[in-house]
């Protein structure tokens, strides 16, 4: 049996089952009052940034258009531009917060994309030289070295330092007007 110590996951295990809902988490979570609780870090008029609950690396986030769409070709020009601007801000925030050596970024589009949510989104994963070690190769286990709360704090602060950033309260996503 493979075990990895992950105490930050206890919040998910103990969550209130009444909080479950039908539909798309990418449509629901940015509407909720407490952005921090739902890992929504930043937003603009057309998209938002949310930490991945199951990160590939520390800092793994997703940039998600507000509109529920699975086909990239169906996004209007304003949404495309807003999504692109927020991706650039995400790269900048990750650079400031984590100082990675590079990034992996890719769109999940449609059911066959490997994602379980049929709402297109862009994964942005900070990468460091040597961030893959023997654990995945020998034991088929990935070790994440930072908890989601710590990652949220660092990334939220980095977004808040950007030009034209607004932070209504500590539990709100950092906002940018387009």
VONUBA-469532 format. One record per residue (C-alpha): z, x, y negated; residue number from 1. Coordinates in pm, 1 decimal. Layout:
BEGIN
@c3->Z; c1->X; c2->Y; resi->NUM
...
***
This chain:
BEGIN
@c3->0.0; c1->0.0; c2->0.0; resi->1
@c3->-94.3; c1->127.9; c2->-345.1; resi->2
@c3->151.9; c1->70.6; c2->-626.8; resi->3
@c3->122.8; c1->142.6; c2->-995.9; resi->4
@c3->417.7; c1->85.7; c2->-1227.8; resi->5
@c3->303.6; c1->-161.6; c2->-1498.1; resi->6
@c3->606.3; c1->-324.4; c2->-1665.4; resi->7
@c3->398.5; c1->-471.9; c2->-1949.1; resi->8
@c3->240.2; c1->-712.7; c2->-1698.3; resi->9
@c3->571.7; c1->-900.0; c2->-1658.7; resi->10
@c3->493.2; c1->-1107.4; c2->-1967.7; resi->11
@c3->177.6; c1->-1236.4; c2->-1792.6; resi->12
@c3->367.3; c1->-1308.9; c2->-1470.2; resi->13
@c3->640.0; c1->-1500.9; c2->-1655.0; resi->14
@c3->406.2; c1->-1690.7; c2->-1889.0; resi->15
@c3->460.3; c1->-2061.5; c2->-1939.9; resi->16
@c3->225.8; c1->-2244.6; c2->-1703.2; resi->17
@c3->194.8; c1->-2523.9; c2->-1962.9; resi->18
@c3->-5.1; c1->-2276.7; c2->-2169.0; resi->19
@c3->-294.6; c1->-2296.4; c2->-1922.7; resi->20
@c3->-602.7; c1->-2481.5; c2->-2039.7; resi->21
@c3->-948.1; c1->-2574.2; c2->-1928.1; resi->22
@c3->-1234.6; c1->-2397.8; c2->-2095.5; resi->23
@c3->-1305.4; c1->-2055.1; c2->-2234.1; resi->24
@c3->-1024.8; c1->-1813.5; c2->-2329.3; resi->25
@c3->-1263.9; c1->-1647.4; c2->-2575.1; resi->26
@c3->-1297.5; c1->-1980.4; c2->-2756.7; resi->27
@c3->-929.8; c1->-2073.8; c2->-2731.9; resi->28
@c3->-730.5; c1->-1754.5; c2->-2800.7; resi->29
@c3->-860.6; c1->-1676.4; c2->-3152.2; resi->30
@c3->-766.3; c1->-2032.0; c2->-3257.6; resi->31
@c3->-404.9; c1->-1989.3; c2->-3152.3; resi->32
@c3->-139.6; c1->-1928.4; c2->-3416.0; resi->33
@c3->2.0; c1->-1598.3; c2->-3285.5; resi->34
@c3->-291.1; c1->-1356.0; c2->-3260.3; resi->35
@c3->-68.3; c1->-1071.4; c2->-3135.9; resi->36
@c3->50.5; c1->-1276.4; c2->-2840.0; resi->37
@c3->-312.2; c1->-1334.4; c2->-2738.6; resi->38
@c3->-420.2; c1->-971.9; c2->-2806.4; resi->39
@c3->-654.5; c1->-1068.8; c2->-3092.1; resi->40
@c3->-647.7; c1->-761.0; c2->-3317.1; resi->41
@c3->-909.7; c1->-821.9; c2->-3586.7; resi->42
@c3->-1169.5; c1->-1073.8; c2->-3696.2; resi->43
@c3->-1440.6; c1->-1151.0; c2->-3946.5; resi->44
@c3->-1626.2; c1->-1473.6; c2->-4026.1; resi->45
@c3->-1836.3; c1->-1460.7; c2->-3705.9; resi->46
@c3->-1653.6; c1->-1257.1; c2->-3441.0; resi->47
@c3->-1318.2; c1->-1118.3; c2->-3331.8; resi->48
@c3->-1174.7; c1->-817.2; c2->-3148.1; resi->49
@c3->-946.6; c1->-871.7; c2->-2852.6; resi->50
@c3->-781.4; c1->-615.7; c2->-2625.9; resi->51
@c3->-885.9; c1->-633.8; c2->-2263.6; resi->52
@c3->-593.7; c1->-758.3; c2->-2053.4; resi->53
@c3->-713.1; c1->-533.4; c2->-1768.8; resi->54
@c3->-821.9; c1->-217.3; c2->-1954.2; resi->55
@c3->-1043.3; c1->52.2; c2->-1803.3; resi->56
@c3->-881.8; c1->300.1; c2->-2045.4; resi->57
@c3->-618.0; c1->275.3; c2->-2318.5; resi->58
@c3->-772.6; c1->103.4; c2->-2619.6; resi->59
@c3->-1031.0; c1->-96.9; c2->-2420.7; resi->60
@c3->-1126.0; c1->-388.1; c2->-2645.3; resi->61
@c3->-1393.8; c1->-654.9; c2->-2662.8; resi->62
@c3->-1589.7; c1->-768.5; c2->-2968.4; resi->63
@c3->-1665.2; c1->-1137.1; c2->-2920.1; resi->64
@c3->-1878.8; c1->-1376.4; c2->-3126.1; resi->65
@c3->-1696.3; c1->-1695.8; c2->-3224.5; resi->66
@c3->-1982.3; c1->-1910.9; c2->-3098.7; resi->67
@c3->-1968.6; c1->-1986.2; c2->-2726.6; resi->68
@c3->-2300.9; c1->-1849.8; c2->-2608.7; resi->69
@c3->-2414.6; c1->-1668.5; c2->-2297.0; resi->70
@c3->-2765.2; c1->-1576.8; c2->-2418.1; resi->71
@c3->-2790.5; c1->-1300.4; c2->-2680.2; resi->72
@c3->-3128.5; c1->-1432.3; c2->-2795.9; resi->73
@c3->-2961.3; c1->-1758.0; c2->-2904.1; resi->74
@c3->-2733.5; c1->-1593.0; c2->-3163.4; resi->75
@c3->-2834.8; c1->-1660.7; c2->-3524.0; resi->76
@c3->-2881.8; c1->-1375.5; c2->-3771.6; resi->77
@c3->-2540.8; c1->-1422.1; c2->-3937.9; resi->78
@c3->-2362.6; c1->-1407.7; c2->-3604.0; resi->79
@c3->-2561.6; c1->-1102.9; c2->-3492.4; resi->80
@c3->-2480.6; c1->-918.6; c2->-3814.3; resi->81
@c3->-2113.7; c1->-1021.3; c2->-3811.8; resi->82
@c3->-2080.2; c1->-909.0; c2->-3449.9; resi->83
@c3->-2249.2; c1->-575.4; c2->-3529.0; resi->84
@c3->-2030.8; c1->-514.3; c2->-3835.5; resi->85
@c3->-1715.8; c1->-579.9; c2->-3636.0; resi->86
@c3->-1833.3; c1->-344.2; c2->-3359.3; resi->87
@c3->-1872.8; c1->-68.5; c2->-3619.7; resi->88
@c3->-1525.7; c1->-139.9; c2->-3757.3; resi->89
@c3->-1394.1; c1->-125.6; c2->-3399.3; resi->90
@c3->-1543.0; c1->219.9; c2->-3343.4; resi->91
@c3->-1389.3; c1->333.8; c2->-3673.2; resi->92
@c3->-1046.6; c1->186.6; c2->-3588.9; resi->93
@c3->-1048.1; c1->340.6; c2->-3241.8; resi->94
@c3->-1147.0; c1->677.1; c2->-3386.8; resi->95
@c3->-852.8; c1->659.4; c2->-3629.1; resi->96
@c3->-602.2; c1->521.3; c2->-3376.6; resi->97
@c3->-686.3; c1->722.2; c2->-3065.1; resi->98
@c3->-919.6; c1->1010.1; c2->-3155.6; resi->99
@c3->-1139.3; c1->974.1; c2->-2845.6; resi->100
@c3->-1416.9; c1->1217.5; c2->-2754.9; resi->101
@c3->-1664.4; c1->930.7; c2->-2720.1; resi->102
@c3->-1711.1; c1->563.5; c2->-2631.6; resi->103
@c3->-1868.5; c1->342.5; c2->-2371.4; resi->104
@c3->-1996.7; c1->16.3; c2->-2517.3; resi->105
@c3->-2185.9; c1->-256.9; c2->-2341.8; resi->106
@c3->-2261.2; c1->-626.9; c2->-2356.6; resi->107
@c3->-2165.8; c1->-875.1; c2->-2089.5; resi->108
@c3->-2437.8; c1->-1140.0; c2->-2102.0; resi->109
@c3->-2447.9; c1->-1430.4; c2->-1857.4; resi->110
@c3->-2281.6; c1->-1499.9; c2->-1525.8; resi->111
@c3->-2445.4; c1->-1207.5; c2->-1346.5; resi->112
@c3->-2305.2; c1->-949.2; c2->-1589.1; resi->113
@c3->-1997.9; c1->-879.4; c2->-1380.1; resi->114
@c3->-1763.6; c1->-1063.6; c2->-1611.2; resi->115
@c3->-1577.3; c1->-1376.3; c2->-1514.3; resi->116
@c3->-1626.4; c1->-1540.8; c2->-1854.2; resi->117
@c3->-1964.0; c1->-1688.3; c2->-1948.6; resi->118
@c3->-1927.1; c1->-1612.5; c2->-2321.8; resi->119
@c3->-2116.3; c1->-1300.6; c2->-2424.4; resi->120
@c3->-1903.1; c1->-1011.9; c2->-2546.4; resi->121
@c3->-1921.9; c1->-637.6; c2->-2605.1; resi->122
@c3->-1678.4; c1->-405.1; c2->-2430.7; resi->123
@c3->-1579.3; c1->-99.0; c2->-2633.7; resi->124
@c3->-1396.9; c1->162.7; c2->-2428.3; resi->125
@c3->-1267.7; c1->485.3; c2->-2584.0; resi->126
@c3->-1328.7; c1->789.2; c2->-2361.6; resi->127
@c3->-1179.5; c1->1136.8; c2->-2348.3; resi->128
@c3->-1312.9; c1->1443.7; c2->-2174.6; resi->129
@c3->-1125.4; c1->1454.8; c2->-1845.3; resi->130
@c3->-992.5; c1->1097.9; c2->-1865.9; resi->131
@c3->-1094.6; c1->1045.6; c2->-1505.3; resi->132
@c3->-884.6; c1->1240.7; c2->-1258.8; resi->133
@c3->-829.4; c1->1255.1; c2->-885.0; resi->134
@c3->-647.0; c1->918.7; c2->-861.2; resi->135
@c3->-957.7; c1->694.6; c2->-853.6; resi->136
@c3->-1137.7; c1->933.1; c2->-619.2; resi->137
@c3->-860.7; c1->1002.2; c2->-367.3; resi->138
@c3->-649.6; c1->688.8; c2->-385.7; resi->139
@c3->-887.0; c1->427.8; c2->-535.6; resi->140
@c3->-628.5; c1->374.5; c2->-812.5; resi->141
@c3->-681.5; c1->389.5; c2->-1190.4; resi->142
@c3->-378.3; c1->489.3; c2->-1398.0; resi->143
@c3->-353.3; c1->342.8; c2->-1748.0; resi->144
@c3->-120.5; c1->563.7; c2->-1951.1; resi->145
@c3->-33.5; c1->324.5; c2->-2235.1; resi->146
@c3->98.9; c1->-31.9; c2->-2246.2; resi->147
@c3->-92.4; c1->-310.7; c2->-2422.5; resi->148
@c3->179.8; c1->-357.7; c2->-2687.0; resi->149
@c3->158.7; c1->7.8; c2->-2793.7; resi->150
@c3->-221.2; c1->-5.0; c2->-2794.9; resi->151
@c3->-216.0; c1->-324.1; c2->-3002.6; resi->152
@c3->15.6; c1->-165.5; c2->-3261.6; resi->153
@c3->-202.1; c1->144.1; c2->-3302.9; resi->154
@c3->-531.8; c1->-44.0; c2->-3321.3; resi->155
@c3->-395.2; c1->-316.8; c2->-3549.8; resi->156
@c3->-264.3; c1->-51.3; c2->-3789.9; resi->157
@c3->-598.8; c1->132.3; c2->-3786.0; resi->158
@c3->-791.2; c1->-187.9; c2->-3865.4; resi->159
@c3->-539.6; c1->-269.3; c2->-4143.2; resi->160
@c3->-613.0; c1->68.0; c2->-4309.7; resi->161
@c3->-984.9; c1->-9.3; c2->-4342.5; resi->162
@c3->-1147.5; c1->-110.6; c2->-4669.5; resi->163
@c3->-1131.1; c1->-485.1; c2->-4747.9; resi->164
@c3->-877.0; c1->-553.2; c2->-4470.9; resi->165
@c3->-635.5; c1->-845.3; c2->-4507.7; resi->166
@c3->-324.0; c1->-887.4; c2->-4292.8; resi->167
@c3->-163.4; c1->-1228.1; c2->-4363.0; resi->168
@c3->145.7; c1->-1149.8; c2->-4150.7; resi->169
@c3->245.6; c1->-902.0; c2->-3876.5; resi->170
@c3->144.8; c1->-1138.2; c2->-3594.9; resi->171
@c3->-197.0; c1->-1221.8; c2->-3745.2; resi->172
@c3->-524.6; c1->-1051.1; c2->-3671.2; resi->173
@c3->-655.8; c1->-817.9; c2->-3940.1; resi->174
@c3->-926.2; c1->-1011.5; c2->-4129.7; resi->175
@c3->-1248.7; c1->-901.3; c2->-4293.1; resi->176
@c3->-1477.8; c1->-1124.3; c2->-4496.7; resi->177
@c3->-1850.9; c1->-1092.8; c2->-4434.2; resi->178
***
